[in-house]
Amino acid sequence: MGSTRVYMTKDASGAYEAAINGHIVVIVDIIDMSTSLETALEMGAVAVFGASPDQNHAPVTANPEKIAMAAASIAQRLSTEVIIIGEPRFAGKEEEMRNCQRLVNKLTEMNVEISDFVPNVGKEVWTFTNFEKKIVIAVTGTGGAAFDAAYNAEGGGIVTTATVARTKYMKGEAPALKGVYRAKNLASELKRDISYVAASSNSYEDILAAKYLCDLTKVL
């Protein structure tokens, strides 16, 4: 890893602090936000984001409108549409839309079409829609809120995601390696340290996954 240092933290507050410190922030929410986004990328999405739902209980400020503006800028440049991955995972599209009105309103204001709302179900998300050449935003209460907090930190955070869970085409160590090399490439390009963020301190699977990804990064 050379001079790049690798850290682990947790929750939206940890993501925010990591961004303030100038780290590459890697959100780890394997059930299911980061797994859903990894699958979306695998299925041809050109960019992915996380955003907080309207009801955000994290102790840091969220700004889904700014996420919408970033996504809309790419969508307009590429003449493409946005897909929203939402919660509750077993809700209908209307309820998912109601939970992220701030994001939806800003995308609408910027004349960007939302082509679909799909549930946050990890690797099976590919069965719900066509992600090819789309911009994808996962609006979720843990991973999405952590991504939002880091992205909107003072100075602007550089945020990505990673998972250790299976996707449609990847299994074993492959998903983890994909996320780790993405983080390492950003760190090398921007000369920054890396922080892996377990999206929820209440989700032991996120903590274990973040620790695994942190250790894997150090040995590659």
DOLOKOL-497337 format. One record per residue: x, y, z of N, C-alpha, C in turn. Coordinates in steps of 0.02 Angstrom, whole numbers, plus 50000, padded with zeros to 5 digits. Example, Ala and Ser with C-alpha at 12.3 -4.5 7.8 and 13.67 -1.06 7.14 Angstrom:
residues 2
506604971650390506154977550390506604983550390 506424988850354506844994750357506455000250394 
END
This chain:
residues 220
500404993950000500005000050000500425006350000 501085005750009501495011750009501335016150068 501245022650055501115027450108500375028150125 499935024650089499225025050102499055021250166 498715024650212498505021350274497775019250267 497595013850302496935010950296496625010650366 496005013150370495655013350434494975010050429 494675008850487493995006350490493605010550539 492975012050521492535015750566491825013250555 491335016650585490645014150579490155019850582 489555018650556488985023150558489095029450515 488545033150506488575039350467489055044350497 489085044550564489535049250597490265047550583 490425041150581491105039050563491275040650491 490785039650447490885041350376491015048850368 490645052850404490735060150402491435062050425 491655059350482492315061050508492865058850461 492785052950430493285050650383493335055350323 492765057850299492765062550244493085069150264 492935071550324493245077650350494005077050351 494235070950367494955069750369495265068550301 494855068950248495115068550180495215061450154 494915056550187495005049650165494545047950106 494735042750069494265039350025493805035450071 493155036850068492675033750113492325028050076 492365022050105492075016150073491505013550117 490885014250093490305012150132490205004550123 490155001050180490064993850180489394992350213 488904990850172488224989250195487994983250155 488224977250177488154971450134487434968950130 487014970550180486304968850178485904975250185 485794979150127485974976750060486254982350015 486324988250041486444994049997487074993249954 487644991649985488254991249944488254985249898 487894979949917487824974149872487364975849814 486824979449827486384981749772486764986049723 487174990749748487534995249703488084991549665 488414986849697488924982949661488594978949604 488004976249617487644972549565487434977249509 487204983249527487004988049476487594989849430 488184990849459488774992249419488934986249374 488884980349401489014974249363488534973649303 487924976249312487414975749260487414981849214 487934986049218488014991349168487874998349190 487714999549255487615006449278488265010349269 488195016749250488795020749237489025024649298 488595025449347488785028849409488285027049463 488525026549526488085024849581488205029649639 487675030949676487695035349734487275032349790 487375034749850486925033549906486635040049929 486045039849958485725045849983485295044150043 485215049050087484795048150146484055048650127 483635044550158482915045650151482715052050186 482105054250176481885060550207481915060150283 481725054450311481755053450384482445050650400 482895055150420483585053150434483715053850509 483915048350541484025048450613484765048750631 485195049250582485915049650595486085056450626 486585056650671486755062950705487195067550664 487145067150598487515071550553487035074050499 487215079550469486775082650420486785078850354 486185077650327486115074550261485875079750211 486055078750149485855083450097485715079550032 485155075850030485015071949970484935076149907 484765082549916484715086949857485385087549822 485935087849860486595088449829486775081949793 486575076249821486675069849787486285069949721 485675072349723485255072749663485595077149610 485885082649631486205087149583486805083849550 487195080149589487775076649560487545071349511 487035067449530486785062249486486485065249423 486115070749431485795073949374486305076749325 486855079349351487375081949307487655076549262 487775070649289488015065049248487475062749200 486865062149225486315059849182486205064549123 486255071049134486165075849080486735075449029 487345074549055487925074149010487895067948967 487635062548995487615056248958486935054848925 486475059548933485795058748907485485052048929 485505051048994485235044849022484755046349079 484535041249114484015041749165484285039349232 483895040549284484075038449352483615032849375 483905027949408483535022749443483645023649517 483115023349556483165023949629483055017049661 483535014949702483455009049743483205011449811 482615009049831482305011849891482105006849943 481855009449998481595005650054480925008450075 480515004550111480624997550132480684992850072 481084987750081481244983450023480634979849995 480124978650036479534975150011478944979850000 479084986349997478564991249985478444992049910 477904995349892477774996949823478175003049802 478165004449737478545010149711478305016749741 477655017349753477375023649779477655025149849 477685019949891477945021049959478685022549957 479055019049914479775020549908479875027749886 479465030149840479525037049817479365042049873 478855040549913478675045049969479245045750019 479645040650026480185040750075480785044950053 480795047149990481365051049965481135056949923 480645060549948480365066149910480865071749899 481325072749945481825078049936482255076549875 482465070349869482865068249811482465068549748 481855065849750481425065649690481265072649666 481105077149712480925083949693481505087549659 482115086449684482695089749653482835086849584 482785080249576482885077349510482365079849460 481745080449483481205082949440481335090249422 481555094149470481715101149458482255101849405 482715097049403483265097349355483105093649290 482465091749281482235088749219482585082149202 482715078249255483005071749246482465066449258 482415061749212481895056649218482105051149266 481655049249310481745043449353481405037649317 481805032949292481515027649251481205022049291 481435021249355481155015749394481335016549468 480915013649511481055012649582481085005149593 481635002849624481704995649637481904994649709 481754988649737481904987449808482634986049821 482844987449882483534986449904483624979149927 483754974749879483764967549894484434964249877 484974968149871485624965149857485684962249787 485974956349781486144953749715485534952549671 484944951449701484344950149661484054956549630 484364962249644484084968449617484094968549540 484544964649511484584964449437483954961849405 483544958149443482944955149414482374960249406 482444966149435481894970949437481904976149381 482484977349351482514982749301483154981949260 483224986149209483814986249167484254992149188 484844990549214485304995649240485774998349186 485774995549128486254997449075486245004949062 486825008149070486935015249056486515019849099 486295017549156485885021749201486305024349259 486065029649291486335032149354485905029149409 486215026649461485835023149514485965026549581 485425027749618485475030749685485125026049734 485475023749785485185019649837484985024049896 484345024549908484095028749963483925024150020 484365023650069484285018950124484485022150189 484215019450244484295022550309484975021750340 485375016750319486035015950347486575017450295 486655013050245487165014250194487055020750156 486435022050136486295028250100486435034350142 486235034150205486355039850250487095040950262 487475035450268488205036050279488545038950217 488345036650158488605039350095488455046750091 487845048650104487615055650102488025059950149 488125057650211488495061550261489205062750239 489535057450212490225058150190490275062650128 489835061550080489855065350017489765072750030 489345074450079489175081450092489585084550148 490105081150171490545083950221490895090150194 491115094450240491465100550220492055098950174 492075102350117492595101150069492425095850017 491885092050030491665087049982492035080449990 491675075250008491985068750018492025064749954 492535060449949492595055649894492335048949922 491775046649896491425041049927491305035449875 491415029349896491265023549855490965018149901 490865012249874490575006849913490955000449901 490834995549945491124988849935490694983849971 490744977649949490364972149981490794965849980 490614961250024490914954550021490404949350000 489794951549987489254946949970489254945449895 488934940049877488874938149807488464943149768 488644944049705488244947949658487994942949604 487714945549551487464940849499488024936549470 488604939549457489144935949423489754934549467 489814937949524490404937149566490234933349630 490714929249652490634925649715491334924649745 491354921449803491994920549836492304927249854 492954927849840493314933949857493224939549805 492934937849747492894942549692492544949149709 491954949149741491644955549758492084959949803 492404956749852492834960549897493424963649859 493734959749816494294962249777494084968049733 493494967649704493244973049661493214979549700 492914979349760492854985349800493524987949825 493964983349845494614985249871495034988649817 495054985749757495464988849704495164995549682 494504996249684494205002649669494445007949719 494435006149783494665010849835495405012349828 495805007149816496525008149809496695012649750 496355011649694496485015849635496325023149649 495765024449684495595031249702496115034149750 496325030249798496815032549847497485034249813 497685029949766498305031149730498265037349686 497705038049652497615043749607497585050349644 497235050349701497115056549738497585057449797 498025052449809498505052749864498145053849931 497685049249946497295049650008497315043050044 497155043250108497065037150147496365034450135 496225028450161495595025050150495265023450217 494625024650222494235022350280493655017950256 493635011850282493055007550271492555008750326 491925009850307491405011650354490875006250359 490845002850416490274998350429489655002750436 489185001850390488625006650386488225007150450 488185001650487487815001650550488194997850603 488305001050660488634997550716488184992150745 487544992150727487084987050750487064980950704 487434981250648487454975750600488154972550603 488194966950639488844963750648489134961450581 488694959950533488944957850468489314963550433 489084969750443489434975450414490114976450448 490134975650513490754976550550491264971250528 491054965050524491514959650502491754960850431 491294962950387491474964150317491964970050311 491834975350348492284981250345492984979350371 493014975350424493654973050450494014968750399 493664964250366493954959950315494234964150257 493834968950234494054973250178494664977450197 494654979850259495224983750284495864979550284 495814973450311496394969050314496624966950244 496144965650200496324963750131496694969350096 496474975450106496804981250075497524981850097 497654980350159498334981150187498824976050158 498564970350136499034965150113499094965050037 498674968550001498714968549927499224973549902 
END
